[in-house]
């Protein structure tokens, strides 16, 4: 299944001008010397693991299509525990096609990643450790949509999205969701007053249990007091069977606030009263010449497991992109992306700042999240900080299949990560990262698990297309379900792009 969707993404790109596209094959060879291969509290097993990863990346933009794809397949070879030899795939792909000029568009994305089955099982420091709490998971999304203008004062959007999550484990259900989204928005004879009509219909299907439906529709009136402040009133209804066998209809009304006191600061907030109580989405950002601060909070229904849908560049990438773009207003987006990638690679900073891994689920959930990130860019140093809290409560019951919600009626995950990156020379860098993830179960089966790790990494360039790195880590885990362990490891890798 992953290969066909990856082919679709490539086909989407065919109308683009080929000269704007880059296809890069690669090969990487890595080694890990670990003192606790199986992440056990006692009778630890040491092993030397060799990882061989051929891969390919496609990156480019054409006149009416773009595609970003990175695929690799890793063969892990264990010196002592050869029976554990395994093969793992990784894929991050996202593409867009403008099928009919300025009217019909198609978005497609796909990932293959290692995902955790339970929030309370062992959290592995790397993919070479043997961890029965993890499974390879394939995610896909295909979304055609049309947009245009009605009369002279209104815009319309109609989008259909189908997506699915397929874990390679019988302990977790496959999930398929589909969504219709429609919107018409326009102005009035009073320039400060605008309006929009919204409609959304979600359908979720799980291998075990019944189908879930949720439909919302409403009217939003927005009034702009001045260029800095806009407020809105939301009037709507919602029909759903997420929490009961019969459909229930509730009001879906609330308010919104958009505040932009300067080009460097923005607050966008929206709150509605829904069947589960208050739902909201808040985003605040503030940028300084060499740093960026972001805060977001939300409370909404989640259908797909957290983590599998991540096809973006990541919060660290986004933060440094904002800094570089602000300091270079005339720079083209392609040049900004190149500069940001050079900064992150040169300082040994990962593009993704995620500090909570998430876990697979067998039913929809009510998810409340808060995220804070801060990025500081110096001449040769970078500092990034990310913190996340996520609370999830199950919506409805299932029979015949268990998950974390069978243990607790609320699961909370908290995590933070701090990364310092230093460019030693024009060809080498050093990074030090500290992170912690904690999972807590609230209810009769109270569980508390915590994993803390420290990572040191030295990276150097051996040529225009060849790089190498060596690193060390120490990880401590306690609590949870068979999740007590300590592990130390030395790592090294050599990669070459053709």
Secondary structure, DSSP 4 states (H G I P E B T S, - for coil): -HHHHHHHHHHHHTTS-GGGEEEEEEEEEEEEEES-TT--SSS---EEEEEEEEEEEEEEE-SSEEEEEEEEEEEEEESS-GGG-EEEEEEEEEEEEEEETTTEEEEEEEEEEEEES-TTSPPPSSTTS--TTEEEEEEEEEEEEEEEEETTTEEEEEEEEEEEEEES-TTS--EEEEEEEEEEEEE-SSTTEEEEEEEEEEEEEESSS--EEEEEEEEEEEEEEETTEEEEEEEEEEEE-SSSSS-EEEE-EEEEEEEEEETTEEEEEEEEEETTEEEEEEEEEEEETTEEEEEEEEEEEE-SPTTTT--S--HHHHHHHHHHHHH-TT--HHHHHHHHHHHHHHHT--S----------SS-EEEEEEEEEEEEE-SSEEEEEEEEEEEEEE-S--SS---GGGT-SEEEEEEEEEEEEEE-SSSEEEEEEEEEEEEEEESTT-EEEEEEEEEEEEEEEEETTEEEEEEEEEEEEEETTT--EEEEEEEEEEEEE-
